[in-house]
Amino acid sequence: MNDKYERQMKKGVLDMLVLRLLKSEPKYGYQIIQEMKEKSEETFLLKDGTLYPVLYRLEDDKLVVSRWSEAEGKQVPRKYYEITRAGQKTLDEIEAVWKRISDGISKIMED
């Protein structure tokens, strides 16, 4: 099967998934990539080149904010991303839209 369709479907939900992962606590990029991989059972295997444009767009839209951590010992500074109140509100709205769309898709696919 041509994976074009799978890529298109995944691309459409990345903002929602990233915001959802940031809902519990601030995370840095690699942490988001790993958590998305694990929680999706490897359905979402993101590369830096896919994740960071999403994070930058969310930051431009004021849905997330970023801050650098302090270097401790041998640990390098990391850029952490945190969901904002506007991001949480947007996530709630996106989740409602997602539920409506997925319910509609399920009804069509039942035939």
N, C-alpha and C positions, 0 to 999 in steps of 0.2 A: 504494500500500500504506500502511496505517496504520503510522506509525513508533513506535507504542506498544511493539511487540514489540522493536524495535531498542533503544529507550531502556531497557527492562527488562533486556535481555541485557547492555548496556554497563554499567549501574549495578552489576550483580552482580560485575563484574571490576575495578572501579576501585581498590579497596584493593590487590589483587594487583599491578596495573600501576604504581601509585604506589610501592609498596615496591620493585618491580623496578627502577624508574628511579632510586631512591635507593641501590640496592645498590652502584653504582660510586663515587659521591661525593655529598657534600651538595649540595643544589640549593635555589634559591628558587622561589617559586610560579610566576612567569612563565616561568622556565626549564623547569619541569616541564610546563607547558601547551604550550610550543613543542616540547619534545622528544617529548611524546606525539603531537602533531600530525604532526611529521615522521616519526617511526618508524612510526606507524600508517598513513602515507600518507593522512592526513586522515580516517581512520575515527573517530578520537577528537578532536573539536574542543571542548575543555572551556572553560568560562567560569569566572571567579573564583568565582562563586556555587556552582559545582559542586565545584571543587577544594578550596577552603578548608574546607568542612565535613568532607571526607574527611581532610585533614591534621589538623584538630583532633581528630577521632575517633581517628585513629592515635596522636596524641600523648596523648590521654586514656588510651588502652590501653597506653601505654609502648612502642609499637612504633617510634615516631620521637621524636626530641628536636629542639628548635629553639634557635637562637641568632641574635642580631643581629650583623651585620658592622659594622665601623667605617666611618664616612663617609671616603672618600678623595677629595680634590680636589672635583670636581663630582658625584661619584657619591654617591647617597643611601644610607643604611644599608639593608640588605636582611635579611630574616628567612630564614635557611637551615634546611632540614630535613635530618636525618640519621637513617638507619636504626640501630636499636639491636640488640644481640645477640638480644633477645627478638623484635624485628621480623624479623631474619634467619631465626630459627628458625620463626617463623610463616609467613614467605614460603616457606620450604622445604615446610612442611606444606600451604599453600594450593596451591603448584605441583603437589604430588603429587595432591591432590584434583582440581585442574583437569585434569591428564593423564587421570585415571581417568574423569572426566565426559566430556571431549572424545572419548576413545576409545569410550566407550559411545554417545555421540551419533553418531559416525562409523559405528559398526556398524548402528545403526538406520537412518541415512540412506542406507546403501548399497543398500537394497531399491529 
